[in-house]
Amino acid sequence: MRPRRVLLNLAALGVLAVSVFPVYWMVLTAFKPTTDILSETPTFWPAHPTLEHFTTAVGTPGFWTFWGNSLSITVGAVLLALVVALLAAFAVARMRWRGRRAFILMVFIAQMAPWEALLVSMYIVARDTGMLDKLSMLTLIYFMTTLPFTIVTLRGFIAAIPPELEEAAQMDGCSRTAAFRRVVLPLLAPGLMSTSLFGFITAWNEFAFANALIIKNQADRTLPVWLSSFSNVFGTDWGATMAAATLFMLPVLAIFLVLQRRVTSGLIAGAVKG
């Protein structure tokens, strides 16, 4: 068993190195002076780190506007998906009604479907309804993109909570709504955190719809679209490009570091003790 475990550990380290190295090289390039970036001899640690590239990226006209666009769209889509998915997941997990299985099947199909295949039809809908070049259209699309996964995930979390907890609260005088709000909702914190993290990453990184639906009004572009044209603005300034990509990555990394403990914590640890 020991040689097998050693091989598995080495394989895991190899996968980790392959996955992390591009991110490390991106951040490293962002801190390198331009001379080191263009040097024929690669360096794996900046001898003289600089913040010049970050200053260039942040000082680009419209940077904070695009940042605000991405943030508003992402937060709006995630919050809307959480509210709708929470109600739908509770209905699926706790109630019995006609068409329930068909609804669950449709949610699973929607989750597995590649949303990029709907790009043309979404463009036609946005054009015919006058929603082209509007951030509200992107918010609705990101909401629909993250909704199926959110419903499926929250359904599993709600199903794992013993119904006896709600029944005990109702016996103590709580209505069903109050029992859900006071008993079930606090226990759903890990589920809400994990689904919101997934939704944030999905909406924050989305490029295809933002690039296709925001055409005329360039001020409503999002960060991924802006980042794709960043190298055209600065030519061969790879340091500024990597600095912009690093800044683009920071919100997702920060949210993950903040939420990881809640996501991995026990769902109802201690809830039914005694």
Summary of the structure (lengths in Angstrom):
residues: 274
radius of gyration: 23.2
end to end distance: 40.8
largest distance: 74.4
contacts: 758
relative contact order: 0.14
helix: 77%
strand: 0%
